[in-house]
Amino acid sequence: MRLEKVVAKALENVNNDRYLLAKAIGKRANELSSGALPLVDMDIKKAKLTDIALYEIAEGKLSISAEN
C-alpha cells in the first residue's frame, strides 16, 4: 500500500486529527524502541519504528483516543 493511502487511513482512525496521530505515532515508536513487539508483520530491524507505528494505527491494531 502506498504511504499516502496508509496515512489517509490512519487519519480516518483518529478522526482526521493530525496532532493526535503524530502524538500516537511518537508514543508507539517509543514503546517499540523499548522492546514492544510490533502488531503488524514488519521487520523491526529493517523498517523505521515510526512507519511500523503508522501501519499499526492504519490497520486498526491500536485504539487511539485523546486521553492517550
PDB file with SEQRES, HELIX, SHEET and CRYST1 records, atoms N, CA, C and O in Angstrom:
SEQRES   1 A   68  MET ARG LEU GLU LYS VAL VAL ALA LYS ALA LEU GLU ASN          
SEQRES   2 A   68  VAL ASN ASN ASP ARG TYR LEU LEU ALA LYS ALA ILE GLY          
SEQRES   3 A   68  LYS ARG ALA ASN GLU LEU SER SER GLY ALA LEU PRO LEU          
SEQRES   4 A   68  VAL ASP MET ASP ILE LYS LYS ALA LYS LEU THR ASP ILE          
SEQRES   5 A   68  ALA LEU TYR GLU ILE ALA GLU GLY LYS LEU SER ILE SER          
SEQRES   6 A   68  ALA GLU ASN                                                  
HELIX    1 AA1 LEU A    3  ASN A   13  1                                  11    
HELIX    2 AA2 ARG A   18  SER A   33  1                                  16    
HELIX    3 AA3 LEU A   49  ALA A   58  1                                  10    
CRYST1    1.000    1.000    1.000  90.00  90.00  90.00 P 1           1          
ATOM      1  N   MET A   1       0.840  -1.174   0.000  1.00  0.00           N  
ATOM      2  CA  MET A   1       0.000   0.000   0.000  1.00  0.00           C  
ATOM      3  C   MET A   1       0.891   1.245   0.000  1.00  0.00           C  
ATOM      4  O   MET A   1       1.903   1.296   0.699  1.00  0.00           O  
ATOM      5  N   ARG A   2       0.508   2.225  -0.777  1.00  0.00           N  
ATOM      6  CA  ARG A   2       1.286   3.458  -0.832  1.00  0.00           C  
ATOM      7  C   ARG A   2       1.190   4.215   0.485  1.00  0.00           C  
ATOM      8  O   ARG A   2       0.175   4.148   1.178  1.00  0.00           O  
ATOM      9  N   LEU A   3       2.242   4.927   0.821  1.00  0.00           N  
ATOM     10  CA  LEU A   3       2.306   5.634   2.092  1.00  0.00           C  
ATOM     11  C   LEU A   3       1.179   6.659   2.227  1.00  0.00           C  
ATOM     12  O   LEU A   3       0.635   6.845   3.316  1.00  0.00           O  
ATOM     13  N   GLU A   4       0.829   7.320   1.127  1.00  0.00           N  
ATOM     14  CA  GLU A   4      -0.246   8.318   1.185  1.00  0.00           C  
ATOM     15  C   GLU A   4      -1.565   7.672   1.610  1.00  0.00           C  
ATOM     16  O   GLU A   4      -2.329   8.259   2.376  1.00  0.00           O  
ATOM     17  N   LYS A   5      -1.825   6.473   1.116  1.00  0.00           N  
ATOM     18  CA  LYS A   5      -3.046   5.763   1.479  1.00  0.00           C  
ATOM     19  C   LYS A   5      -3.000   5.307   2.931  1.00  0.00           C  
ATOM     20  O   LYS A   5      -4.017   5.326   3.624  1.00  0.00           O  
ATOM     21  N   VAL A   6      -1.832   4.902   3.388  1.00  0.00           N  
ATOM     22  CA  VAL A   6      -1.674   4.470   4.780  1.00  0.00           C  
ATOM     23  C   VAL A   6      -1.931   5.653   5.712  1.00  0.00           C  
ATOM     24  O   VAL A   6      -2.630   5.518   6.717  1.00  0.00           O  
ATOM     25  N   VAL A   7      -1.369   6.803   5.377  1.00  0.00           N  
ATOM     26  CA  VAL A   7      -1.562   7.999   6.199  1.00  0.00           C  
ATOM     27  C   VAL A   7      -3.038   8.393   6.212  1.00  0.00           C  
ATOM     28  O   VAL A   7      -3.577   8.731   7.266  1.00  0.00           O  
ATOM     29  N   ALA A   8      -3.692   8.353   5.055  1.00  0.00           N  
ATOM     30  CA  ALA A   8      -5.109   8.704   4.977  1.00  0.00           C  
ATOM     31  C   ALA A   8      -5.949   7.759   5.834  1.00  0.00           C  
ATOM     32  O   ALA A   8      -6.870   8.199   6.524  1.00  0.00           O  
ATOM     33  N   LYS A   9      -5.642   6.489   5.794  1.00  0.00           N  
ATOM     34  CA  LYS A   9      -6.394   5.505   6.589  1.00  0.00           C  
ATOM     35  C   LYS A   9      -6.135   5.720   8.084  1.00  0.00           C  
ATOM     36  O   LYS A   9      -7.058   5.625   8.894  1.00  0.00           O  
ATOM     37  N   ALA A  10      -4.893   6.006   8.445  1.00  0.00           N  
ATOM     38  CA  ALA A  10      -4.563   6.269   9.843  1.00  0.00           C  
ATOM     39  C   ALA A  10      -5.285   7.527  10.333  1.00  0.00           C  
ATOM     40  O   ALA A  10      -5.783   7.562  11.458  1.00  0.00           O  
ATOM     41  N   LEU A  11      -5.340   8.548   9.493  1.00  0.00           N  
ATOM     42  CA  LEU A  11      -6.045   9.775   9.865  1.00  0.00           C  
ATOM     43  C   LEU A  11      -7.533   9.509  10.091  1.00  0.00           C  
ATOM     44  O   LEU A  11      -8.136  10.086  10.995  1.00  0.00           O  
ATOM     45  N   GLU A  12      -8.119   8.645   9.282  1.00  0.00           N  
ATOM     46  CA  GLU A  12      -9.526   8.280   9.479  1.00  0.00           C  
ATOM     47  C   GLU A  12      -9.727   7.651  10.850  1.00  0.00           C  
ATOM     48  O   GLU A  12     -10.754   7.869  11.494  1.00  0.00           O  
ATOM     49  N   ASN A  13      -8.754   6.875  11.292  1.00  0.00           N  
ATOM     50  CA  ASN A  13      -8.872   6.178  12.578  1.00  0.00           C  
ATOM     51  C   ASN A  13      -8.709   7.106  13.781  1.00  0.00           C  
ATOM     52  O   ASN A  13      -9.020   6.716  14.906  1.00  0.00           O  
ATOM     53  N   VAL A  14      -8.224   8.330  13.555  1.00  0.00           N  
ATOM     54  CA  VAL A  14      -8.087   9.301  14.648  1.00  0.00           C  
ATOM     55  C   VAL A  14      -8.927  10.547  14.366  1.00  0.00           C  
ATOM     56  O   VAL A  14      -8.599  11.641  14.825  1.00  0.00           O  
ATOM     57  N   ASN A  15     -10.004  10.375  13.612  1.00  0.00           N  
ATOM     58  CA  ASN A  15     -10.935  11.469  13.303  1.00  0.00           C  
ATOM     59  C   ASN A  15     -10.251  12.657  12.630  1.00  0.00           C  
ATOM     60  O   ASN A  15     -10.577  13.811  12.908  1.00  0.00           O  
ATOM     61  N   ASN A  16      -9.303  12.365  11.743  1.00  0.00           N  
ATOM     62  CA  ASN A  16      -8.580  13.379  10.965  1.00  0.00           C  
ATOM     63  C   ASN A  16      -7.842  14.404  11.823  1.00  0.00           C  
ATOM     64  O   ASN A  16      -7.670  15.551  11.412  1.00  0.00           O  
ATOM     65  N   ASP A  17      -7.413  13.997  12.997  1.00  0.00           N  
ATOM     66  CA  ASP A  17      -6.657  14.867  13.898  1.00  0.00           C  
ATOM     67  C   ASP A  17      -5.158  14.589  13.714  1.00  0.00           C  
ATOM     68  O   ASP A  17      -4.623  13.633  14.276  1.00  0.00           O  
ATOM     69  N   ARG A  18      -4.504  15.417  12.939  1.00  0.00           N  
ATOM     70  CA  ARG A  18      -3.081  15.209  12.638  1.00  0.00           C  
ATOM     71  C   ARG A  18      -2.209  15.269  13.888  1.00  0.00           C  
ATOM     72  O   ARG A  18      -1.244  14.514  14.012  1.00  0.00           O  
ATOM     73  N   TYR A  19      -2.544  16.164  14.811  1.00  0.00           N  
ATOM     74  CA  TYR A  19      -1.772  16.276  16.037  1.00  0.00           C  
ATOM     75  C   TYR A  19      -1.869  14.989  16.847  1.00  0.00           C  
ATOM     76  O   TYR A  19      -0.863  14.479  17.339  1.00  0.00           O  
ATOM     77  N   LEU A  20      -3.075  14.473  16.982  1.00  0.00           N  
ATOM     78  CA  LEU A  20      -3.275  13.230  17.736  1.00  0.00           C  
ATOM     79  C   LEU A  20      -2.544  12.070  17.061  1.00  0.00           C  
ATOM     80  O   LEU A  20      -1.960  11.224  17.738  1.00  0.00           O  
ATOM     81  N   LEU A  21      -2.576  12.031  15.734  1.00  0.00           N  
ATOM     82  CA  LEU A  21      -1.867  10.977  15.005  1.00  0.00           C  
ATOM     83  C   LEU A  21      -0.367  11.062  15.247  1.00  0.00           C  
ATOM     84  O   LEU A  21       0.277  10.048  15.518  1.00  0.00           O  
ATOM     85  N   ALA A  22       0.191  12.262  15.152  1.00  0.00           N  
ATOM     86  CA  ALA A  22       1.635  12.437  15.372  1.00  0.00           C  
ATOM     87  C   ALA A  22       2.025  12.040  16.791  1.00  0.00           C  
ATOM     88  O   ALA A  22       3.051  11.395  17.004  1.00  0.00           O  
ATOM     89  N   LYS A  23       1.206  12.427  17.750  1.00  0.00           N  
ATOM     90  CA  LYS A  23       1.471  12.084  19.153  1.00  0.00           C  
ATOM     91  C   LYS A  23       1.419  10.571  19.368  1.00  0.00           C  
ATOM     92  O   LYS A  23       2.261  10.003  20.062  1.00  0.00           O  
ATOM     93  N   ALA A  24       0.415   9.928  18.759  1.00  0.00           N  
ATOM     94  CA  ALA A  24       0.260   8.478  18.907  1.00  0.00           C  
ATOM     95  C   ALA A  24       1.413   7.728  18.245  1.00  0.00           C  
ATOM     96  O   ALA A  24       1.909   6.743  18.792  1.00  0.00           O  
ATOM     97  N   ILE A  25       1.839   8.188  17.076  1.00  0.00           N  
ATOM     98  CA  ILE A  25       2.962   7.550  16.385  1.00  0.00           C  
ATOM     99  C   ILE A  25       4.223   7.666  17.226  1.00  0.00           C  
ATOM    100  O   ILE A  25       4.965   6.694  17.365  1.00  0.00           O  
ATOM    101  N   GLY A  26       4.470   8.834  17.782  1.00  0.00           N  
ATOM    102  CA  GLY A  26       5.654   9.026  18.626  1.00  0.00           C  
ATOM    103  C   GLY A  26       5.642   8.153  19.858  1.00  0.00           C  
ATOM    104  O   GLY A  26       6.657   7.564  20.229  1.00  0.00           O  
ATOM    105  N   LYS A  27       4.482   8.074  20.491  1.00  0.00           N  
ATOM    106  CA  LYS A  27       4.372   7.257  21.707  1.00  0.00           C  
ATOM    107  C   LYS A  27       4.589   5.782  21.388  1.00  0.00           C  
ATOM    108  O   LYS A  27       5.298   5.080  22.108  1.00  0.00           O  
ATOM    109  N   ARG A  28       3.970   5.317  20.297  1.00  0.00           N  
ATOM    110  CA  ARG A  28       4.116   3.901  19.928  1.00  0.00           C  
ATOM    111  C   ARG A  28       5.544   3.602  19.489  1.00  0.00           C  
ATOM    112  O   ARG A  28       6.067   2.530  19.792  1.00  0.00           O  
ATOM    113  N   ALA A  29       6.186   4.532  18.778  1.00  0.00           N  
ATOM    114  CA  ALA A  29       7.576   4.324  18.363  1.00  0.00           C  
ATOM    115  C   ALA A  29       8.486   4.192  19.586  1.00  0.00           C  
ATOM    116  O   ALA A  29       9.419   3.390  19.585  1.00  0.00           O  
ATOM    117  N   ASN A  30       8.213   4.974  20.617  1.00  0.00           N  
ATOM    118  CA  ASN A  30       8.984   4.849  21.867  1.00  0.00           C  
ATOM    119  C   ASN A  30       8.776   3.481  22.498  1.00  0.00           C  
ATOM    120  O   ASN A  30       9.726   2.867  22.985  1.00  0.00           O  
ATOM    121  N   GLU A  31       7.533   3.000  22.492  1.00  0.00           N  
ATOM    122  CA  GLU A  31       7.254   1.670  23.032  1.00  0.00           C  
ATOM    123  C   GLU A  31       7.994   0.597  22.243  1.00  0.00           C  
ATOM    124  O   GLU A  31       8.552  -0.334  22.823  1.00  0.00           O  
ATOM    125  N   LEU A  32       7.996   0.731  20.922  1.00  0.00           N  
ATOM    126  CA  LEU A  32       8.703  -0.248  20.080  1.00  0.00           C  
ATOM    127  C   LEU A  32      10.203  -0.214  20.341  1.00  0.00           C  
ATOM    128  O   LEU A  32      10.855  -1.258  20.363  1.00  0.00           O  
ATOM    129  N   SER A  33      10.750   0.976  20.539  1.00  0.00           N  
ATOM    130  CA  SER A  33      12.190   1.070  20.791  1.00  0.00           C  
ATOM    131  C   SER A  33      12.564   0.515  22.159  1.00  0.00           C  
ATOM    132  O   SER A  33      13.716   0.153  22.401  1.00  0.00           O  
ATOM    133  N   SER A  34      11.575   0.452  23.053  1.00  0.00           N  
ATOM    134  CA  SER A  34      11.809  -0.097  24.389  1.00  0.00           C  
ATOM    135  C   SER A  34      11.598  -1.603  24.445  1.00  0.00           C  
ATOM    136  O   SER A  34      11.720  -2.210  25.510  1.00  0.00           O  
ATOM    137  N   GLY A  35      11.280  -2.214  23.296  1.00  0.00           N  
ATOM    138  CA  GLY A  35      11.187  -3.660  23.253  1.00  0.00           C  
ATOM    139  C   GLY A  35       9.810  -4.237  22.980  1.00  0.00           C  
ATOM    140  O   GLY A  35       9.658  -5.458  22.932  1.00  0.00           O  
ATOM    141  N   ALA A  36       8.804  -3.392  22.799  1.00  0.00           N  
ATOM    142  CA  ALA A  36       7.460  -3.906  22.488  1.00  0.00           C  
ATOM    143  C   ALA A  36       7.481  -4.568  21.112  1.00  0.00           C  
ATOM    144  O   ALA A  36       8.198  -4.134  20.210  1.00  0.00           O  
ATOM    145  N   LEU A  37       6.699  -5.604  20.972  1.00  0.00           N  
ATOM    146  CA  LEU A  37       6.628  -6.312  19.696  1.00  0.00           C  
ATOM    147  C   LEU A  37       5.654  -5.611  18.758  1.00  0.00           C  
ATOM    148  O   LEU A  37       4.598  -5.152  19.194  1.00  0.00           O  
ATOM    149  N   PRO A  38       5.995  -5.522  17.478  1.00  0.00           N  
ATOM    150  CA  PRO A  38       5.073  -4.892  16.525  1.00  0.00           C  
ATOM    151  C   PRO A  38       3.810  -5.724  16.342  1.00  0.00           C  
ATOM    152  O   PRO A  38       3.848  -6.953  16.399  1.00  0.00           O  
ATOM    153  N   LEU A  39       2.699  -5.040  16.122  1.00  0.00           N  
ATOM    154  CA  LEU A  39       1.414  -5.701  15.934  1.00  0.00           C  
ATOM    155  C   LEU A  39       1.130  -5.987  14.460  1.00  0.00           C  
ATOM    156  O   LEU A  39       0.096  -6.567  14.128  1.00  0.00           O  
ATOM    157  N   VAL A  40       2.030  -5.588  13.591  1.00  0.00           N  
ATOM    158  CA  VAL A  40       1.915  -5.854  12.159  1.00  0.00           C  
ATOM    159  C   VAL A  40       3.125  -6.673  11.728  1.00  0.00           C  
ATOM    160  O   VAL A  40       4.134  -6.730  12.430  1.00  0.00           O  
ATOM    161  N   ASP A  41       3.012  -7.294  10.589  1.00  0.00           N  
ATOM    162  CA  ASP A  41       4.083  -8.153  10.087  1.00  0.00           C  
ATOM    163  C   ASP A  41       5.143  -7.314   9.375  1.00  0.00           C  
ATOM    164  O   ASP A  41       5.176  -7.244   8.146  1.00  0.00           O  
ATOM    165  N   MET A  42       6.002  -6.684  10.162  1.00  0.00           N  
ATOM    166  CA  MET A  42       7.110  -5.888   9.624  1.00  0.00           C  
ATOM    167  C   MET A  42       8.346  -6.194  10.456  1.00  0.00           C  
ATOM    168  O   MET A  42       8.256  -6.425  11.661  1.00  0.00           O  
ATOM    169  N   ASP A  43       9.493  -6.192   9.801  1.00  0.00           N  
ATOM    170  CA  ASP A  43      10.756  -6.455  10.489  1.00  0.00           C  
ATOM    171  C   ASP A  43      11.202  -5.191  11.209  1.00  0.00           C  
ATOM    172  O   ASP A  43      11.450  -4.162  10.580  1.00  0.00           O  
ATOM    173  N   ILE A  44      11.301  -5.275  12.514  1.00  0.00           N  
ATOM    174  CA  ILE A  44      11.644  -4.113  13.329  1.00  0.00           C  
ATOM    175  C   ILE A  44      13.069  -3.621  13.062  1.00  0.00           C  
ATOM    176  O   ILE A  44      13.401  -2.470  13.346  1.00  0.00           O  
ATOM    177  N   LYS A  45      13.904  -4.505  12.513  1.00  0.00           N  
ATOM    178  CA  LYS A  45      15.286  -4.116  12.228  1.00  0.00           C  
ATOM    179  C   LYS A  45      15.431  -3.450  10.865  1.00  0.00           C  
ATOM    180  O   LYS A  45      16.419  -2.759  10.618  1.00  0.00           O  
ATOM    181  N   LYS A  46      14.453  -3.652   9.975  1.00  0.00           N  
ATOM    182  CA  LYS A  46      14.544  -3.084   8.629  1.00  0.00           C  
ATOM    183  C   LYS A  46      13.656  -1.855   8.440  1.00  0.00           C  
ATOM    184  O   LYS A  46      14.009  -0.945   7.690  1.00  0.00           O  
ATOM    185  N   ALA A  47      12.522  -1.825   9.109  1.00  0.00           N  
ATOM    186  CA  ALA A  47      11.577  -0.723   8.952  1.00  0.00           C  
ATOM    187  C   ALA A  47      11.794   0.311  10.056  1.00  0.00           C  
ATOM    188  O   ALA A  47      12.245  -0.021  11.152  1.00  0.00           O  
ATOM    189  N   LYS A  48      11.471   1.550   9.756  1.00  0.00           N  
ATOM    190  CA  LYS A  48      11.540   2.598  10.771  1.00  0.00           C  
ATOM    191  C   LYS A  48      10.430   2.368  11.786  1.00  0.00           C  
ATOM    192  O   LYS A  48       9.335   1.927  11.435  1.00  0.00           O  
ATOM    193  N   LEU A  49      10.716   2.667  13.025  1.00  0.00           N  
ATOM    194  CA  LEU A  49       9.738   2.454  14.085  1.00  0.00           C  
ATOM    195  C   LEU A  49       8.497   3.308  13.877  1.00  0.00           C  
ATOM    196  O   LEU A  49       7.389   2.878  14.199  1.00  0.00           O  
ATOM    197  N   THR A  50       8.668   4.509  13.345  1.00  0.00           N  
ATOM    198  CA  THR A  50       7.516   5.367  13.084  1.00  0.00           C  
ATOM    199  C   THR A  50       6.641   4.793  11.972  1.00  0.00           C  
ATOM    200  O   THR A  50       5.419   4.935  12.009  1.00  0.00           O  
ATOM    201  N   ASP A  51       7.256   4.150  10.991  1.00  0.00           N  
ATOM    202  CA  ASP A  51       6.479   3.515   9.923  1.00  0.00           C  
ATOM    203  C   ASP A  51       5.675   2.339  10.463  1.00  0.00           C  
ATOM    204  O   ASP A  51       4.519   2.146  10.086  1.00  0.00           O  
ATOM    205  N   ILE A  52       6.287   1.555  11.345  1.00  0.00           N  
ATOM    206  CA  ILE A  52       5.578   0.430  11.958  1.00  0.00           C  
ATOM    207  C   ILE A  52       4.383   0.946  12.747  1.00  0.00           C  
ATOM    208  O   ILE A  52       3.285   0.400  12.642  1.00  0.00           O  
ATOM    209  N   ALA A  53       4.592   1.994  13.534  1.00  0.00           N  
ATOM    210  CA  ALA A  53       3.508   2.572  14.329  1.00  0.00           C  
ATOM    211  C   ALA A  53       2.393   3.094  13.429  1.00  0.00           C  
ATOM    212  O   ALA A  53       1.214   2.918  13.735  1.00  0.00           O  
ATOM    213  N   LEU A  54       2.758   3.730  12.331  1.00  0.00           N  
ATOM    214  CA  LEU A  54       1.768   4.250  11.389  1.00  0.00           C  
ATOM    215  C   LEU A  54       0.926   3.125  10.796  1.00  0.00           C  
ATOM    216  O   LEU A  54      -0.296   3.247  10.710  1.00  0.00           O  
ATOM    217  N   TYR A  55       1.561   2.045  10.391  1.00  0.00           N  
ATOM    218  CA  TYR A  55       0.835   0.894   9.847  1.00  0.00           C  
ATOM    219  C   TYR A  55      -0.080   0.269  10.900  1.00  0.00           C  
ATOM    220  O   TYR A  55      -1.199  -0.138  10.587  1.00  0.00           O  
ATOM    221  N   GLU A  56       0.391   0.191  12.141  1.00  0.00           N  
ATOM    222  CA  GLU A  56      -0.438  -0.367  13.213  1.00  0.00           C  
ATOM    223  C   GLU A  56      -1.716   0.453  13.396  1.00  0.00           C  
ATOM    224  O   GLU A  56      -2.802  -0.103  13.563  1.00  0.00           O  
ATOM    225  N   ILE A  57      -1.576   1.762  13.363  1.00  0.00           N  
ATOM    226  CA  ILE A  57      -2.734   2.640  13.534  1.00  0.00           C  
ATOM    227  C   ILE A  57      -3.649   2.543  12.320  1.00  0.00           C  
ATOM    228  O   ILE A  57      -4.870   2.485  12.466  1.00  0.00           O  
ATOM    229  N   ALA A  58      -3.071   2.525  11.133  1.00  0.00           N  
ATOM    230  CA  ALA A  58      -3.866   2.452   9.905  1.00  0.00           C  
ATOM    231  C   ALA A  58      -4.662   1.157   9.835  1.00  0.00           C  
ATOM    232  O   ALA A  58      -5.793   1.151   9.348  1.00  0.00           O  
ATOM    233  N   GLU A  59      -4.090   0.072  10.311  1.00  0.00           N  
ATOM    234  CA  GLU A  59      -4.773  -1.222  10.272  1.00  0.00           C  
ATOM    235  C   GLU A  59      -5.723  -1.423  11.446  1.00  0.00           C  
ATOM    236  O   GLU A  59      -6.389  -2.454  11.537  1.00  0.00           O  
ATOM    237  N   GLY A  60      -5.788  -0.445  12.344  1.00  0.00           N  
ATOM    238  CA  GLY A  60      -6.711  -0.535  13.461  1.00  0.00           C  
ATOM    239  C   GLY A  60      -6.235  -1.446  14.581  1.00  0.00           C  
ATOM    240  O   GLY A  60      -7.036  -1.873  15.413  1.00  0.00           O  
ATOM    241  N   LYS A  61      -4.963  -1.745  14.615  1.00  0.00           N  
ATOM    242  CA  LYS A  61      -4.412  -2.631  15.659  1.00  0.00           C  
ATOM    243  C   LYS A  61      -4.296  -1.921  17.005  1.00  0.00           C  
ATOM    244  O   LYS A  61      -4.212  -2.569  18.048  1.00  0.00           O  
ATOM    245  N   LEU A  62      -4.291  -0.589  16.979  1.00  0.00           N  
ATOM    246  CA  LEU A  62      -4.216   0.207  18.205  1.00  0.00           C  
ATOM    247  C   LEU A  62      -5.448   1.082  18.291  1.00  0.00           C  
ATOM    248  O   LEU A  62      -5.913   1.605  17.279  1.00  0.00           O  
ATOM    249  N   SER A  63      -5.972   1.242  19.476  1.00  0.00           N  
ATOM    250  CA  SER A  63      -7.077   2.188  19.643  1.00  0.00           C  
ATOM    251  C   SER A  63      -6.479   3.498  20.159  1.00  0.00           C  
ATOM    252  O   SER A  63      -5.730   3.510  21.135  1.00  0.00           O  
ATOM    253  N   ILE A  64      -6.813   4.570  19.504  1.00  0.00           N  
ATOM    254  CA  ILE A  64      -6.250   5.875  19.819  1.00  0.00           C  
ATOM    255  C   ILE A  64      -7.374   6.773  20.301  1.00  0.00           C  
ATOM    256  O   ILE A  64      -8.427   6.867  19.670  1.00  0.00           O  
ATOM    257  N   SER A  65      -7.137   7.432  21.427  1.00  0.00           N  
ATOM    258  CA  SER A  65      -8.103   8.406  21.925  1.00  0.00           C  
ATOM    259  C   SER A  65      -7.350   9.628  22.425  1.00  0.00           C  
ATOM    260  O   SER A  65      -6.134   9.574  22.606  1.00  0.00           O  
ATOM    261  N   ALA A  66      -8.046  10.712  22.647  1.00  0.00           N  
ATOM    262  CA  ALA A  66      -7.416  11.953  23.078  1.00  0.00           C  
ATOM    263  C   ALA A  66      -6.776  11.817  24.455  1.00  0.00           C  
ATOM    264  O   ALA A  66      -5.857  12.566  24.787  1.00  0.00           O  
ATOM    265  N   GLU A  67      -7.250  10.870  25.257  1.00  0.00           N  
ATOM    266  CA  GLU A  67      -6.699  10.690  26.605  1.00  0.00           C  
ATOM    267  C   GLU A  67      -5.327  10.033  26.578  1.00  0.00           C  
ATOM    268  O   GLU A  67      -4.533  10.215  27.501  1.00  0.00           O  
ATOM    269  N   ASN A  68      -5.037   9.254  25.507  1.00  0.00           N  
ATOM    270  CA  ASN A  68      -3.763   8.542  25.426  1.00  0.00           C  
ATOM    271  C   ASN A  68      -2.702   9.548  25.163  1.00  0.00           C  
ATOM    272  O   ASN A  68      -1.529   9.193  25.053  1.00  0.00           O  
TER     273      ASN A  68                                                      
END                                                                             
